């Protein structure tokens, strides 16, 4: 299945190996959000090899991944809804 990902900025997109703020990922049809979180973690590690191991382990704390207004970490056991895009933003956004 395909799932649309929207990165909040070009800088965030580049950290995950994308040149565009919107990309489509191909994932298994029965994938759960936990699979997507693992995929994001691997994509980040591949594109930020110069970062320390400590930062690599904290990538899920540095960014927030949201679909349908829900944090993917809270719904990781649910199946991915291909009709809902995933938003990726810095966890400390706001003001």
C-alpha positions as CSV (number, residue, x, y, z in Angstrom):
1,X,0.0,0.0,0.0
2,X,1.0,3.6,-0.4
3,X,1.0,6.2,2.4
4,X,1.5,9.9,1.9
5,X,4.0,11.6,4.2
6,X,4.1,15.4,4.7
7,X,7.2,16.8,6.3
8,X,6.6,20.2,8.1
9,X,9.7,21.7,6.5
10,X,12.2,21.0,3.7
11,X,14.9,20.7,6.5
12,X,13.0,17.9,8.1
13,X,12.4,16.2,4.8
14,X,16.1,16.2,4.1
15,X,16.8,14.6,7.4
16,X,14.7,11.7,6.3
17,X,16.3,11.5,2.8
18,X,13.5,13.3,0.9
19,X,14.1,16.3,-1.4
20,X,10.4,17.2,-1.2
21,X,8.1,18.0,1.7
22,X,5.6,15.4,0.5
23,X,6.5,11.9,-0.4
24,X,4.8,8.6,-0.9
25,X,6.1,5.5,0.9
26,X,5.3,2.0,-0.2
27,X,4.7,-0.3,2.7
28,X,3.2,-3.8,3.2
29,X,-0.6,-4.0,3.0
30,X,-0.9,-5.2,6.6
31,X,1.6,-2.7,8.1
32,X,0.9,-1.2,11.5
33,X,2.0,2.3,12.6
34,X,4.8,0.6,14.5
35,X,6.3,-0.4,11.1
36,X,6.1,3.2,10.0
37,X,7.9,4.4,13.1
38,X,10.7,1.8,12.5
39,X,10.9,2.9,8.9
40,X,11.3,6.6,9.9
41,X,13.9,5.7,12.4
42,X,15.9,3.8,9.8
43,X,15.5,6.5,7.2
44,X,16.8,9.1,9.7
45,X,19.8,7.0,10.7
46,X,20.8,6.5,7.0
47,X,20.7,10.2,6.3
48,X,22.4,11.4,9.5
49,X,25.3,9.1,10.0
50,X,27.4,12.0,11.4
51,X,25.1,12.3,14.4
52,X,26.0,10.6,17.7
53,X,24.5,7.3,18.6
54,X,22.7,8.9,21.4
55,X,20.8,11.2,19.0
56,X,20.0,8.3,16.7
57,X,18.3,6.5,19.5
58,X,16.3,9.6,20.4
59,X,14.9,10.3,16.9
60,X,11.4,9.3,17.9
61,X,11.6,11.9,20.7
62,X,13.0,14.6,18.5
63,X,10.2,14.3,15.9
64,X,6.4,13.8,16.3
65,X,4.6,11.6,13.8
66,X,0.9,12.3,13.5
67,X,-2.0,10.7,11.5
68,X,-5.6,11.8,11.9
69,X,-4.6,14.0,14.8
70,X,-3.1,11.0,16.7
71,X,0.5,10.5,17.6
72,X,1.7,7.3,16.0
73,X,3.5,6.2,19.1
74,X,0.1,6.0,20.8
75,X,-1.5,4.0,18.0
76,X,1.5,1.9,17.0
77,X,-0.6,-1.4,17.2
78,X,-3.2,-0.1,14.7
79,X,-3.1,-0.8,11.0
80,X,-1.9,2.1,8.8
81,X,-4.8,4.0,7.2
82,X,-3.6,4.7,3.6
83,X,-6.2,7.4,3.2
84,X,-4.7,9.5,6.0
85,X,-1.4,11.2,5.5
86,X,1.3,11.2,8.1
87,X,2.7,14.6,9.3
88,X,6.3,14.7,10.5
89,X,7.3,17.7,12.6
90,X,9.8,18.6,15.3
91,X,8.5,17.5,18.7
92,X,9.2,21.0,20.2
93,X,7.1,23.0,17.7
94,X,4.7,25.5,19.1
95,X,5.0,28.5,21.2
